[in-house]
Amino acid sequence: MGCLRFRQCLCLLNIMSTSLQSFADIPVNREAVQNPAPPPTLASSISSSRPSHAAHKPTAPIKHYTSLKTIHAAEYHRKHAELSRRLGSPIVDRCGNNDPVYPSHYDGEATIEFDKMQDIETTHRLVTDGHLDHYDGYQRLKQIETRAQRYTKKIRVLAFGPACMAISLFAFNAQPWDLLPTFILGCVLGWMQLVVATKSRAFADLFPFLVAVSITVASLILGSVFPKFHWTAIAEGTIAIVLPSYTMLVATGEVLKGQIVPGSSRIASAVFYTMMLSFGIGSGRVMYDLCSQTPSSAIPGSNLDVWSGFLPMNKVTTGAVNVLAISVFTIFNSIILQARWTQLPGMVLVASSFVLINHWVNVETGMEGPVLNMVGAFFSSLLAQNLGPWTRDRVIILVTPTLFFSVPGGLLAIDGGYVDFLSGGSVLVDLRTIMAVLEASVGIWVGLRLASLLNDAWRSQRRCLCGRRI
């Protein structure tokens, strides 16, 4: 009996030790012990007693925001076409030409930026070759669009002076003492265009009229005070830099390619812009006649050819002077248009070749007019298209500075030669002059397209990532 009781006690102790060991293995939540939960309230007990339907609700479908990485090709092409037109390269065929973008406004040559044009072309080539998708190309174009300009307004304003001096020396027979007033008036014109016109919408609308009035009055005052000043060369050389020559060429190309709406609007804009310049010139002469006892018609322009005293003016020296003047004009005009320093050698070489070819053909054959411009544009464009791969510059960037003085787009040319548009009352509004400028623009555009056709004959056709042919 005693042994049985002893065995029962041993079994009970064994069971108790096993229970204590298993209880010691359970982890203890010390935070819960130190901060015990409050006792349940009536509201919590009622809410806990309600059945939960969360488990029975169907899960919402996950939205896949794929538009950030799979942006459609049309978005990229639309952005590329918009920047190409706004930054001054609308005469070049683009990928996506079937869906053109016509901007609601056009600010003319002031919007051209060669620096951004080169980056846009580099990005577009990476996209068309398949190294970038359309989304990354679109993001790069947006970064290029919002990037600051390469040169400040002060530098660009000062660049207007040498550019006006060069164009007056090349086209309007300016004399040595005419260069300093042309430089000053050119800087004033640049200040009015880049500073004043950007701050006042009313001034921007009347910019060509006010510029023509102020420069004409200043030139007449200089011609009356100092008779040696060739006041017509001073005024012409200053005003010629704001004439819409490039706009006229772009409009001609658009019309000939079938883009009637933008081309017609550009032609009308260029003609009306030049008519405002003409009215400003006439108003400036009237204002001078009202305020001065000497009429403007009595102020002679200096016909002295002082340069012949330094150099024997034959066909060789004339060509050399023209090349020098055009080189200076191309350099400073490229600074105005935000060009890189590495782009200047190619621009100067193409512009010099255009002048030399035109001068040589004119001397040897006596050819003038649109045919002469077509020949010069053909050979200079052919040089640019073969020079572009070596300098890694876009072809249109190398050719564009040449187009500014090659097109007599300021309505300054009749039968291919410059006319003295200050001698008459409304020479610029003459229909014959407008037709001559259109003929010159057509000749240059045909020369550019012929060079492109000849250059593309042995080049393989490229296609964009989206399948469009370039």
Secondary structure, 3 states (H helix, E strand, C coil): CHHHHHHHHHHHHHHHHHHHHHHHCCCCCHHHHHCCCCCCCHHHHHHHHCCCCHHHCCCCCCCCCCCCCCCCHHHHHHHHHHHHHHCCCCCCCCCCCCCCCCCCCCCHHHHCCHHHHHHHHHHHHHHHCCCCCHHHHHHHHHHHHHCCCCCCHHHHHHHHHHHHHHHHHHHCCCCHHHHHHHHHHHHHHHHHHHHHHHHCHHHHHCHHHHHHHHHHHHHHHHHHHCCCCCHHHHHHHHHHHHCCHHHHHHHHHHHHCCCHHHHHHHHHHHHHHHHHHHHHHHHHHHHHHHHCCCCHHHCCCCCCCCHHHHCCCCHHHHHHHHHHHHHHHHHHHHHHCCCCHHHHHHHHHHHHHHHHHHHHHHHHHCCCCHHHHHHHHHHHHHHHHHHHHHHCCCHHHHHHHHHHHHCCCCCCEECCEECCCCCCCCCCCCHHHHHHHHHHHHHHHHHHHHHHHHHHCCCCCCECCCCCEC
